[in-house]
Amino acid sequence: MRRRRRTSPAAPRIPVIPGTDGPPPPGSRTVRTDDGVDLHVEFDGPEDAPLTVVFCHGFTARLGEWELQREAVRDRARVVLWDHRGHGRSSWADPTTATIDRTARDLQLVLDAVVPAGQPVVLAGHSMGGMTVMALARQRPDWIGTRVVGAFLLATSAGGLVSTGLLGTAVKLLQALRLLPLYLWWLRLLAPLLERYRRRGSRIGARYMRTYLFGRDDATPEAVRVVQDMLEETPLTVTMAFYGTFLDHDETAALPVLGRVPVTVVAAEYDRLTPAAHGRRLAELLGERTELVVVPGAGHSVNLTRTAVVDEALLTLLGRVDAAGSGPARRAG
């Protein structure tokens, strides 16, 4: 039976997120994709650890958003973090490749390149990163339960994000008129011009971040500034290119496959981008091996503002993986 836990709010601990200026950190490497994109990958924790945790970041963010969870896990497992195409230190390609399907294939290439054969992997994904994990389960069902032994899905959705409301109505109208491809093309065309005149660090940007990335109890000026600085690093050309993939995102068919392994779903009570209802439905469809954690008062950036809750949920998942015979205990035996 799925366990549900609600947790009390905790004071946010905002990390110092390393920037992308200057040379890459020592020990990082580049994984080149089959379409010529260079993906930036970093590592932490003992190289000989019997379990690897691979972190997939959210839309317009970069691997630095996992900085606190990286600290929490590094003594327990080998840590792999990577930047999606067009994000962070990774390079960019044809805008038509900006899809969840493609980021899942990129994740496959990262795993093949940096995780030793036979080493069990737990995949952790925030927002778009969680969608990428679900898409990988669809693309490689043979890996789930063999190579991938657990999943941590944070503030994410299996689909239907724009099915209701004003935006949902507008998208349905564009689809009915067969104008949606033209609309998305127009956004990509307009993006370079908008990027040229874009102002980063503005009050309007901060207000947007406060409204959509935070909840009722977890926003401080410092937290908003950290998130704003990180998210605004991603060019609008990348943002506009990825926008269309969220309109038809639907990975519900992959959930029974992913549900073969222990999964933890973390939902934030006041998340306006991937509402908590999506997390609840996700946990329900994943099945009995899934634990749902709902974080009161928090918003979409829950991993940065409710560190203790998210860290505990992730470490508990690693314990469940171990107890299931898929992690370090099995390897050690």
Contacts in CASP RR format, 6 or more apart in sequence:
PFRMAT RR
TARGET T0000
AUTHOR 0000-0000-0000
METHOD contacts of the structure
MODEL  1
MRRRRRTSPAAPRIPVIPGTDGPPPPGSRTVRTDDGVDLHVEFDGPEDAP
LTVVFCHGFTARLGEWELQREAVRDRARVVLWDHRGHGRSSWADPTTATI
DRTARDLQLVLDAVVPAGQPVVLAGHSMGGMTVMALARQRPDWIGTRVVG
AFLLATSAGGLVSTGLLGTAVKLLQALRLLPLYLWWLRLLAPLLERYRRR
GSRIGARYMRTYLFGRDDATPEAVRVVQDMLEETPLTVTMAFYGTFLDHD
ETAALPVLGRVPVTVVAAEYDRLTPAAHGRRLAELLGERTELVVVPGAGH
SVNLTRTAVVDEALLTLLGRVDAAGSGPARRAG
1 288 0 8 1.000
2 283 0 8 1.000
2 284 0 8 1.000
2 287 0 8 1.000
2 288 0 8 1.000
2 289 0 8 1.000
2 290 0 8 1.000
2 291 0 8 1.000
2 292 0 8 1.000
3 291 0 8 1.000
3 292 0 8 1.000
4 291 0 8 1.000
4 292 0 8 1.000
4 293 0 8 1.000
4 294 0 8 1.000
5 291 0 8 1.000
5 292 0 8 1.000
5 293 0 8 1.000
5 294 0 8 1.000
6 293 0 8 1.000
6 294 0 8 1.000
6 295 0 8 1.000
6 296 0 8 1.000
7 293 0 8 1.000
7 294 0 8 1.000
7 295 0 8 1.000
7 296 0 8 1.000
7 306 0 8 1.000
7 309 0 8 1.000
8 296 0 8 1.000
9 217 0 8 1.000
9 218 0 8 1.000
9 295 0 8 1.000
9 296 0 8 1.000
9 297 0 8 1.000
9 298 0 8 1.000
9 306 0 8 1.000
10 306 0 8 1.000
10 307 0 8 1.000
10 308 0 8 1.000
10 309 0 8 1.000
12 218 0 8 1.000
12 220 0 8 1.000
12 223 0 8 1.000
12 304 0 8 1.000
12 305 0 8 1.000
12 306 0 8 1.000
12 307 0 8 1.000
13 68 0 8 1.000
13 307 0 8 1.000
13 308 0 8 1.000
14 220 0 8 1.000
14 222 0 8 1.000
14 223 0 8 1.000
14 226 0 8 1.000
14 304 0 8 1.000
14 305 0 8 1.000
15 67 0 8 1.000
15 68 0 8 1.000
15 226 0 8 1.000
15 304 0 8 1.000
15 307 0 8 1.000
16 67 0 8 1.000
17 64 0 8 1.000
17 65 0 8 1.000
17 67 0 8 1.000
17 226 0 8 1.000
17 230 0 8 1.000
18 25 0 8 1.000
18 64 0 8 1.000
18 67 0 8 1.000
20 62 0 8 1.000
20 88 0 8 1.000
20 89 0 8 1.000
20 233 0 8 1.000
24 40 0 8 1.000
24 42 0 8 1.000
24 89 0 8 1.000
25 42 0 8 1.000
27 42 0 8 1.000
27 43 0 8 1.000
28 40 0 8 1.000
28 41 0 8 1.000
28 42 0 8 1.000
28 43 0 8 1.000
29 41 0 8 1.000
29 114 0 8 1.000
30 38 0 8 1.000
30 39 0 8 1.000
30 40 0 8 1.000
30 41 0 8 1.000
31 38 0 8 1.000
31 39 0 8 1.000
31 41 0 8 1.000
31 82 0 8 1.000
31 109 0 8 1.000
31 110 0 8 1.000
31 113 0 8 1.000
31 114 0 8 1.000
32 38 0 8 1.000
32 39 0 8 1.000
33 39 0 8 1.000
33 85 0 8 1.000
33 105 0 8 1.000
33 106 0 8 1.000
33 109 0 8 1.000
34 109 0 8 1.000
35 93 0 8 1.000
35 94 0 8 1.000
35 97 0 8 1.000
36 91 0 8 1.000
36 93 0 8 1.000
37 85 0 8 1.000
37 86 0 8 1.000
37 90 0 8 1.000
37 91 0 8 1.000
37 92 0 8 1.000
37 93 0 8 1.000
37 97 0 8 1.000
37 106 0 8 1.000
38 90 0 8 1.000
38 91 0 8 1.000
39 82 0 8 1.000
39 83 0 8 1.000
39 84 0 8 1.000
39 85 0 8 1.000
39 90 0 8 1.000
39 91 0 8 1.000
39 106 0 8 1.000
39 109 0 8 1.000
39 110 0 8 1.000
40 63 0 8 1.000
40 82 0 8 1.000
40 83 0 8 1.000
40 88 0 8 1.000
40 89 0 8 1.000
40 90 0 8 1.000
41 80 0 8 1.000
41 81 0 8 1.000
41 82 0 8 1.000
41 83 0 8 1.000
41 110 0 8 1.000
41 113 0 8 1.000
41 114 0 8 1.000
42 63 0 8 1.000
42 80 0 8 1.000
42 81 0 8 1.000
42 82 0 8 1.000
43 78 0 8 1.000
43 79 0 8 1.000
43 80 0 8 1.000
43 81 0 8 1.000
43 114 0 8 1.000
44 70 0 8 1.000
44 74 0 8 1.000
44 78 0 8 1.000
44 79 0 8 1.000
44 81 0 8 1.000
45 74 0 8 1.000
45 75 0 8 1.000
45 77 0 8 1.000
45 78 0 8 1.000
45 79 0 8 1.000
46 78 0 8 1.000
47 78 0 8 1.000
49 76 0 8 1.000
49 77 0 8 1.000
49 78 0 8 1.000
49 328 0 8 1.000
50 119 0 8 1.000
50 120 0 8 1.000
50 327 0 8 1.000
50 328 0 8 1.000
50 331 0 8 1.000
50 332 0 8 1.000
51 76 0 8 1.000
51 77 0 8 1.000
51 78 0 8 1.000
51 119 0 8 1.000
51 120 0 8 1.000
51 121 0 8 1.000
51 122 0 8 1.000
51 149 0 8 1.000
51 318 0 8 1.000
51 321 0 8 1.000
51 322 0 8 1.000
51 327 0 8 1.000
51 328 0 8 1.000
51 331 0 8 1.000
52 77 0 8 1.000
52 78 0 8 1.000
52 79 0 8 1.000
52 80 0 8 1.000
52 115 0 8 1.000
52 119 0 8 1.000
52 120 0 8 1.000
52 121 0 8 1.000
52 122 0 8 1.000
53 73 0 8 1.000
53 77 0 8 1.000
53 78 0 8 1.000
53 79 0 8 1.000
53 80 0 8 1.000
53 121 0 8 1.000
53 122 0 8 1.000
53 123 0 8 1.000
53 124 0 8 1.000
53 314 0 8 1.000
53 318 0 8 1.000
54 80 0 8 1.000
54 81 0 8 1.000
54 82 0 8 1.000
54 107 0 8 1.000
54 110 0 8 1.000
54 111 0 8 1.000
54 115 0 8 1.000
54 121 0 8 1.000
54 122 0 8 1.000
54 123 0 8 1.000
54 124 0 8 1.000
55 63 0 8 1.000
55 66 0 8 1.000
55 69 0 8 1.000
55 70 0 8 1.000
55 79 0 8 1.000
55 80 0 8 1.000
55 81 0 8 1.000
55 82 0 8 1.000
55 124 0 8 1.000
55 125 0 8 1.000
56 82 0 8 1.000
56 84 0 8 1.000
56 103 0 8 1.000
56 107 0 8 1.000
56 123 0 8 1.000
56 124 0 8 1.000
56 125 0 8 1.000
56 126 0 8 1.000
56 128 0 8 1.000
56 129 0 8 1.000
56 130 0 8 1.000
56 132 0 8 1.000
56 133 0 8 1.000
57 63 0 8 1.000
57 64 0 8 1.000
57 65 0 8 1.000
57 66 0 8 1.000
57 81 0 8 1.000
57 83 0 8 1.000
57 84 0 8 1.000
57 87 0 8 1.000
57 125 0 8 1.000
57 126 0 8 1.000
57 128 0 8 1.000
57 129 0 8 1.000
58 65 0 8 1.000
58 84 0 8 1.000
58 125 0 8 1.000
58 126 0 8 1.000
58 127 0 8 1.000
58 128 0 8 1.000
58 129 0 8 1.000
58 130 0 8 1.000
59 127 0 8 1.000
59 128 0 8 1.000
59 239 0 8 1.000
59 242 0 8 1.000
59 246 0 8 1.000
60 87 0 8 1.000
60 231 0 8 1.000
60 234 0 8 1.000
60 238 0 8 1.000
60 239 0 8 1.000
61 87 0 8 1.000
61 126 0 8 1.000
61 127 0 8 1.000
61 230 0 8 1.000
61 231 0 8 1.000
61 234 0 8 1.000
62 83 0 8 1.000
62 87 0 8 1.000
62 88 0 8 1.000
62 89 0 8 1.000
62 230 0 8 1.000
62 233 0 8 1.000
62 234 0 8 1.000
63 81 0 8 1.000
63 82 0 8 1.000
63 83 0 8 1.000
63 88 0 8 1.000
64 70 0 8 1.000
64 81 0 8 1.000
64 230 0 8 1.000
65 126 0 8 1.000
65 230 0 8 1.000
65 301 0 8 1.000
65 303 0 8 1.000
65 304 0 8 1.000
66 81 0 8 1.000
66 124 0 8 1.000
66 126 0 8 1.000
66 303 0 8 1.000
68 303 0 8 1.000
68 304 0 8 1.000
68 307 0 8 1.000
68 310 0 8 1.000
68 311 0 8 1.000
69 124 0 8 1.000
69 303 0 8 1.000
69 307 0 8 1.000
69 310 0 8 1.000
69 311 0 8 1.000
69 314 0 8 1.000
70 79 0 8 1.000
70 81 0 8 1.000
72 311 0 8 1.000
72 314 0 8 1.000
72 315 0 8 1.000
73 79 0 8 1.000
73 314 0 8 1.000
73 315 0 8 1.000
73 318 0 8 1.000
76 315 0 8 1.000
76 318 0 8 1.000
77 122 0 8 1.000
77 318 0 8 1.000
77 328 0 8 1.000
78 119 0 8 1.000
80 110 0 8 1.000
80 114 0 8 1.000
80 115 0 8 1.000
82 90 0 8 1.000
82 107 0 8 1.000
82 110 0 8 1.000
83 89 0 8 1.000
83 90 0 8 1.000
84 90 0 8 1.000
84 103 0 8 1.000
84 106 0 8 1.000
84 128 0 8 1.000
84 129 0 8 1.000
84 132 0 8 1.000
85 91 0 8 1.000
85 92 0 8 1.000
85 93 0 8 1.000
85 97 0 8 1.000
85 98 0 8 1.000
85 102 0 8 1.000
85 103 0 8 1.000
85 106 0 8 1.000
86 92 0 8 1.000
86 234 0 8 1.000
86 235 0 8 1.000
86 238 0 8 1.000
87 234 0 8 1.000
87 238 0 8 1.000
88 233 0 8 1.000
88 234 0 8 1.000
92 237 0 8 1.000
92 238 0 8 1.000
95 188 0 8 1.000
95 237 0 8 1.000
95 240 0 8 1.000
95 241 0 8 1.000
96 241 0 8 1.000
98 238 0 8 1.000
98 241 0 8 1.000
98 242 0 8 1.000
98 244 0 8 1.000
98 245 0 8 1.000
99 242 0 8 1.000
99 245 0 8 1.000
100 128 0 8 1.000
100 131 0 8 1.000
100 132 0 8 1.000
100 135 0 8 1.000
100 245 0 8 1.000
100 249 0 8 1.000
100 251 0 8 1.000
101 135 0 8 1.000
101 139 0 8 1.000
101 245 0 8 1.000
103 128 0 8 1.000
103 129 0 8 1.000
103 131 0 8 1.000
103 132 0 8 1.000
103 135 0 8 1.000
104 132 0 8 1.000
104 133 0 8 1.000
104 135 0 8 1.000
104 136 0 8 1.000
104 138 0 8 1.000
104 139 0 8 1.000
105 139 0 8 1.000
107 123 0 8 1.000
107 132 0 8 1.000
107 133 0 8 1.000
107 136 0 8 1.000
108 136 0 8 1.000
108 139 0 8 1.000
108 140 0 8 1.000
111 121 0 8 1.000
111 147 0 8 1.000
115 121 0 8 1.000
118 147 0 8 1.000
119 331 0 8 1.000
120 147 0 8 1.000
120 148 0 8 1.000
120 149 0 8 1.000
120 321 0 8 1.000
120 326 0 8 1.000
120 327 0 8 1.000
120 330 0 8 1.000
120 331 0 8 1.000
121 147 0 8 1.000
121 148 0 8 1.000
121 149 0 8 1.000
121 150 0 8 1.000
122 148 0 8 1.000
122 149 0 8 1.000
122 150 0 8 1.000
122 151 0 8 1.000
122 152 0 8 1.000
122 317 0 8 1.000
122 318 0 8 1.000
122 321 0 8 1.000
123 133 0 8 1.000
123 136 0 8 1.000
123 148 0 8 1.000
123 150 0 8 1.000
123 151 0 8 1.000
123 152 0 8 1.000
124 133 0 8 1.000
124 151 0 8 1.000
124 152 0 8 1.000
124 154 0 8 1.000
124 314 0 8 1.000
125 132 0 8 1.000
125 133 0 8 1.000
125 151 0 8 1.000
125 152 0 8 1.000
125 153 0 8 1.000
125 154 0 8 1.000
125 156 0 8 1.000
126 154 0 8 1.000
126 155 0 8 1.000
126 156 0 8 1.000
126 303 0 8 1.000
127 154 0 8 1.000
127 155 0 8 1.000
127 156 0 8 1.000
127 273 0 8 1.000
127 274 0 8 1.000
127 300 0 8 1.000
128 156 0 8 1.000
128 242 0 8 1.000
128 246 0 8 1.000
129 156 0 8 1.000
130 153 0 8 1.000
130 154 0 8 1.000
130 156 0 8 1.000
131 156 0 8 1.000
131 157 0 8 1.000
131 158 0 8 1.000
131 159 0 8 1.000
131 249 0 8 1.000
131 251 0 8 1.000
133 151 0 8 1.000
133 153 0 8 1.000
133 258 0 8 1.000
134 153 0 8 1.000
134 156 0 8 1.000
134 158 0 8 1.000
134 251 0 8 1.000
134 254 0 8 1.000
134 255 0 8 1.000
134 258 0 8 1.000
135 251 0 8 1.000
135 254 0 8 1.000
136 143 0 8 1.000
136 148 0 8 1.000
137 143 0 8 1.000
137 144 0 8 1.000
137 148 0 8 1.000
137 151 0 8 1.000
137 251 0 8 1.000
137 254 0 8 1.000
137 255 0 8 1.000
137 257 0 8 1.000
137 258 0 8 1.000
138 251 0 8 1.000
138 253 0 8 1.000
138 254 0 8 1.000
138 257 0 8 1.000
141 254 0 8 1.000
141 257 0 8 1.000
144 257 0 8 1.000
144 258 0 8 1.000
144 259 0 8 1.000
144 260 0 8 1.000
144 261 0 8 1.000
145 260 0 8 1.000
145 261 0 8 1.000
145 326 0 8 1.000
148 261 0 8 1.000
149 261 0 8 1.000
149 262 0 8 1.000
149 321 0 8 1.000
149 324 0 8 1.000
149 326 0 8 1.000
149 327 0 8 1.000
150 261 0 8 1.000
150 262 0 8 1.000
150 263 0 8 1.000
150 317 0 8 1.000
150 321 0 8 1.000
150 326 0 8 1.000
151 258 0 8 1.000
151 259 0 8 1.000
151 261 0 8 1.000
151 262 0 8 1.000
151 263 0 8 1.000
151 264 0 8 1.000
152 263 0 8 1.000
152 264 0 8 1.000
152 266 0 8 1.000
152 313 0 8 1.000
152 314 0 8 1.000
152 317 0 8 1.000
153 263 0 8 1.000
153 264 0 8 1.000
153 265 0 8 1.000
153 266 0 8 1.000
153 279 0 8 1.000
153 282 0 8 1.000
154 265 0 8 1.000
154 266 0 8 1.000
154 302 0 8 1.000
154 303 0 8 1.000
154 310 0 8 1.000
155 266 0 8 1.000
155 267 0 8 1.000
155 268 0 8 1.000
155 271 0 8 1.000
155 273 0 8 1.000
155 274 0 8 1.000
155 299 0 8 1.000
155 300 0 8 1.000
155 302 0 8 1.000
155 303 0 8 1.000
156 265 0 8 1.000
156 274 0 8 1.000
156 278 0 8 1.000
156 279 0 8 1.000
156 282 0 8 1.000
157 249 0 8 1.000
157 274 0 8 1.000
157 275 0 8 1.000
157 278 0 8 1.000
157 279 0 8 1.000
157 282 0 8 1.000
158 250 0 8 1.000
158 251 0 8 1.000
158 252 0 8 1.000
158 254 0 8 1.000
158 255 0 8 1.000
158 278 0 8 1.000
158 281 0 8 1.000
158 282 0 8 1.000
158 285 0 8 1.000
159 249 0 8 1.000
159 250 0 8 1.000
159 251 0 8 1.000
159 252 0 8 1.000
159 278 0 8 1.000
160 249 0 8 1.000
160 250 0 8 1.000
160 278 0 8 1.000
161 246 0 8 1.000
161 249 0 8 1.000
161 273 0 8 1.000
161 274 0 8 1.000
161 278 0 8 1.000
162 168 0 8 1.000
162 171 0 8 1.000
162 246 0 8 1.000
162 247 0 8 1.000
171 180 0 8 1.000
171 247 0 8 1.000
174 180 0 8 1.000
174 183 0 8 1.000
180 247 0 8 1.000
184 243 0 8 1.000
184 244 0 8 1.000
187 240 0 8 1.000
187 243 0 8 1.000
188 237 0 8 1.000
188 240 0 8 1.000
188 241 0 8 1.000
190 240 0 8 1.000
191 235 0 8 1.000
191 236 0 8 1.000
191 237 0 8 1.000
191 239 0 8 1.000
191 240 0 8 1.000
191 241 0 8 1.000
192 236 0 8 1.000
192 237 0 8 1.000
194 236 0 8 1.000
194 240 0 8 1.000
195 235 0 8 1.000
195 236 0 8 1.000
195 237 0 8 1.000
198 236 0 8 1.000
200 229 0 8 1.000
200 232 0 8 1.000
201 228 0 8 1.000
201 229 0 8 1.000
201 232 0 8 1.000
205 228 0 8 1.000
205 232 0 8 1.000
206 224 0 8 1.000
206 225 0 8 1.000
206 228 0 8 1.000
209 224 0 8 1.000
209 227 0 8 1.000
209 228 0 8 1.000
209 231 0 8 1.000
210 219 0 8 1.000
210 224 0 8 1.000
211 272 0 8 1.000
212 272 0 8 1.000
212 273 0 8 1.000
212 300 0 8 1.000
213 224 0 8 1.000
213 227 0 8 1.000
213 231 0 8 1.000
213 273 0 8 1.000
213 299 0 8 1.000
213 300 0 8 1.000
213 301 0 8 1.000
214 223 0 8 1.000
214 224 0 8 1.000
214 227 0 8 1.000
214 270 0 8 1.000
214 298 0 8 1.000
214 299 0 8 1.000
214 300 0 8 1.000
214 301 0 8 1.000
214 305 0 8 1.000
215 268 0 8 1.000
215 269 0 8 1.000
215 270 0 8 1.000
215 271 0 8 1.000
215 272 0 8 1.000
215 297 0 8 1.000
215 298 0 8 1.000
215 299 0 8 1.000
216 270 0 8 1.000
216 297 0 8 1.000
217 296 0 8 1.000
217 297 0 8 1.000
217 298 0 8 1.000
218 297 0 8 1.000
218 298 0 8 1.000
218 299 0 8 1.000
218 301 0 8 1.000
218 302 0 8 1.000
218 305 0 8 1.000
218 306 0 8 1.000
219 305 0 8 1.000
223 301 0 8 1.000
223 304 0 8 1.000
223 305 0 8 1.000
226 304 0 8 1.000
227 301 0 8 1.000
227 304 0 8 1.000
252 285 0 8 1.000
255 282 0 8 1.000
255 285 0 8 1.000
255 286 0 8 1.000
255 287 0 8 1.000
256 285 0 8 1.000
256 286 0 8 1.000
256 287 0 8 1.000
258 286 0 8 1.000
259 286 0 8 1.000
259 287 0 8 1.000
259 289 0 8 1.000
259 290 0 8 1.000
260 289 0 8 1.000
261 289 0 8 1.000
261 321 0 8 1.000
261 324 0 8 1.000
261 326 0 8 1.000
262 289 0 8 1.000
262 290 0 8 1.000
262 291 0 8 1.000
262 317 0 8 1.000
262 320 0 8 1.000
262 321 0 8 1.000
262 324 0 8 1.000
262 326 0 8 1.000
263 283 0 8 1.000
263 286 0 8 1.000
263 289 0 8 1.000
263 290 0 8 1.000
263 291 0 8 1.000
263 317 0 8 1.000
264 290 0 8 1.000
264 291 0 8 1.000
264 292 0 8 1.000
264 293 0 8 1.000
264 313 0 8 1.000
264 314 0 8 1.000
264 316 0 8 1.000
264 317 0 8 1.000
264 320 0 8 1.000
265 279 0 8 1.000
265 282 0 8 1.000
265 283 0 8 1.000
265 286 0 8 1.000
265 290 0 8 1.000
265 291 0 8 1.000
265 292 0 8 1.000
265 293 0 8 1.000
266 293 0 8 1.000
266 294 0 8 1.000
266 295 0 8 1.000
266 302 0 8 1.000
266 309 0 8 1.000
266 310 0 8 1.000
266 313 0 8 1.000
267 274 0 8 1.000
267 276 0 8 1.000
267 278 0 8 1.000
267 279 0 8 1.000
267 280 0 8 1.000
267 283 0 8 1.000
267 292 0 8 1.000
267 293 0 8 1.000
267 294 0 8 1.000
267 295 0 8 1.000
268 276 0 8 1.000
268 294 0 8 1.000
268 295 0 8 1.000
268 297 0 8 1.000
268 298 0 8 1.000
268 299 0 8 1.000
268 300 0 8 1.000
268 302 0 8 1.000
268 306 0 8 1.000
269 276 0 8 1.000
269 294 0 8 1.000
269 295 0 8 1.000
269 296 0 8 1.000
269 297 0 8 1.000
269 298 0 8 1.000
269 299 0 8 1.000
270 276 0 8 1.000
270 297 0 8 1.000
270 298 0 8 1.000
270 299 0 8 1.000
271 298 0 8 1.000
271 299 0 8 1.000
271 300 0 8 1.000
271 302 0 8 1.000
272 299 0 8 1.000
272 300 0 8 1.000
273 300 0 8 1.000
274 300 0 8 1.000
276 294 0 8 1.000
279 292 0 8 1.000
280 292 0 8 1.000
280 294 0 8 1.000
283 290 0 8 1.000
283 291 0 8 1.000
283 292 0 8 1.000
291 313 0 8 1.000
291 316 0 8 1.000
291 317 0 8 1.000
291 320 0 8 1.000
293 309 0 8 1.000
293 313 0 8 1.000
295 302 0 8 1.000
295 306 0 8 1.000
295 309 0 8 1.000
295 310 0 8 1.000
298 305 0 8 1.000
298 306 0 8 1.000
298 309 0 8 1.000
299 305 0 8 1.000
302 309 0 8 1.000
302 310 0 8 1.000
303 310 0 8 1.000
321 327 0 8 1.000
322 328 0 8 1.000
322 329 0 8 1.000
322 330 0 8 1.000
323 329 0 8 1.000
END
